[in-house]
């Protein structure tokens, strides 16, 4: 089974997390996700993160912390998610999604995400609940 490395950003601003809704013709159509994408051959995780955020949002986000890698097996593919907590002062544009939303962490459970994101969502909720920046 093929494994795909995907680098994703949990961009946090004022206690909210940026999420993007996938386009209708994408896999996981209309699901919500954290911005990011597949790592290209020879690309570091940080290079992939910078490229994907520029392509998807037209921003240069600053990675603050790498979080625990998440491995998840779907029916036909295995994904390895490499999440980063990031900050971003620029206003993201939905270049590769239907729309974007800034969501309080505790509301993330109300959005339909692919299954691989479940642990990350719970971790972000706990992290931001204990953050003095709230």
C-alpha positions as CSV (number, residue, x, y, z in Angstrom):
1,X,0.0,0.0,0.0
2,X,1.4,3.4,-1.0
3,X,2.2,5.9,1.8
4,X,1.9,9.6,1.1
5,X,3.6,12.2,3.2
6,X,1.3,15.3,3.7
7,X,2.5,18.4,5.5
8,X,-0.3,20.5,7.1
9,X,-0.6,23.7,9.0
10,X,-2.7,24.5,12.0
11,X,-2.5,28.3,11.6
12,X,-3.6,29.9,14.8
13,X,-4.7,33.6,15.1
14,X,-6.4,35.1,18.2
15,X,-7.3,31.6,19.5
16,X,-8.9,30.5,16.2
17,X,-7.7,27.9,13.8
18,X,-7.8,28.3,10.0
19,X,-9.5,25.5,8.1
20,X,-10.3,25.1,4.4
21,X,-13.2,23.4,2.7
22,X,-12.2,21.1,-0.1
23,X,-13.6,21.7,-3.6
24,X,-16.5,19.5,-4.9
25,X,-14.3,17.7,-7.5
26,X,-11.5,16.8,-5.0
27,X,-11.2,13.6,-3.0
28,X,-13.0,14.1,0.3
29,X,-15.2,16.7,-1.6
30,X,-16.6,19.4,0.8
31,X,-14.8,18.0,3.8
32,X,-12.8,20.5,5.9
33,X,-9.1,20.3,6.3
34,X,-6.0,22.0,7.6
35,X,-4.1,23.7,4.7
36,X,-1.1,21.9,3.3
37,X,-0.4,19.1,0.9
38,X,1.7,16.3,-0.5
39,X,5.5,16.4,-0.1
40,X,7.4,16.3,-3.4
41,X,10.5,14.1,-3.9
42,X,13.6,15.7,-2.4
43,X,11.6,18.3,-0.5
44,X,12.0,18.8,3.2
45,X,8.9,19.0,5.4
46,X,9.5,22.8,5.9
47,X,10.0,23.4,2.2
48,X,6.7,21.5,1.5
49,X,4.9,23.5,4.1
50,X,6.1,26.8,2.7
51,X,5.3,25.8,-0.9
52,X,1.8,24.5,-0.1
53,X,0.8,27.5,1.9
54,X,1.9,29.8,-0.8
55,X,0.0,27.8,-3.5
56,X,-3.1,27.2,-1.5
57,X,-3.4,30.5,0.5
58,X,-0.9,33.0,-1.0
59,X,0.7,33.4,2.5
60,X,4.1,32.9,4.1
61,X,3.2,31.4,7.5
62,X,5.7,30.9,10.3
63,X,6.0,27.4,11.7
64,X,6.2,27.6,15.5
65,X,6.2,23.9,16.4
66,X,6.2,20.5,14.7
67,X,3.6,18.3,16.2
68,X,3.5,14.5,16.5
69,X,3.3,12.7,13.1
70,X,0.0,11.0,12.5
71,X,-0.3,7.8,10.4
72,X,-3.7,6.8,9.1
73,X,-4.7,4.0,6.7
74,X,-7.6,4.6,4.3
75,X,-9.0,1.9,2.1
76,X,-6.6,2.5,-0.8
77,X,-3.8,4.6,0.7
78,X,-1.9,5.3,3.8
79,X,-1.2,8.9,4.8
80,X,1.5,10.2,7.1
81,X,0.4,13.7,8.3
82,X,3.2,16.1,9.5
83,X,1.3,18.9,11.3
84,X,2.9,22.2,12.3
85,X,1.4,24.9,14.5
86,X,1.9,28.2,12.6
87,X,1.2,31.8,12.8
88,X,0.4,34.1,9.9
89,X,-0.1,37.9,9.7
90,X,-1.2,37.9,6.1
91,X,-4.8,37.4,5.1
92,X,-5.1,33.9,3.5
93,X,-6.9,33.5,0.2
94,X,-8.9,30.4,-0.8
95,X,-6.9,29.6,-3.9
96,X,-7.3,25.8,-3.7
97,X,-10.5,25.5,-1.7
98,X,-14.2,26.4,-1.7
99,X,-13.8,28.6,1.3
100,X,-11.8,29.3,4.4
101,X,-13.0,29.7,8.0
102,X,-11.4,30.9,11.3
103,X,-12.8,28.6,13.9
104,X,-12.5,28.5,17.7
105,X,-10.6,25.2,18.5
106,X,-13.5,23.9,20.6
107,X,-15.8,24.1,17.5
108,X,-13.5,22.0,15.2
109,X,-15.5,18.9,16.1
110,X,-18.6,20.4,14.4
111,X,-16.8,20.3,11.0
112,X,-16.5,17.2,8.8
113,X,-12.8,16.4,8.5
114,X,-11.2,13.2,7.0
115,X,-10.7,10.6,9.7
116,X,-6.9,11.1,9.8
117,X,-7.4,14.5,11.5
118,X,-9.3,13.3,14.6
119,X,-6.3,13.1,16.9
120,X,-4.9,16.4,15.7
121,X,-8.3,18.1,16.3
122,X,-8.4,16.8,19.9
123,X,-4.8,17.9,20.5
124,X,-5.5,21.4,19.2
125,X,-8.6,21.8,21.3
126,X,-6.6,20.8,24.4
127,X,-3.7,23.0,23.5
128,X,-5.8,26.1,22.9
129,X,-8.0,25.5,25.9
130,X,-4.8,25.8,28.1
131,X,-3.3,28.7,26.1
132,X,-2.9,32.1,27.8
133,X,-3.5,33.7,24.4
134,X,-7.2,32.9,24.4
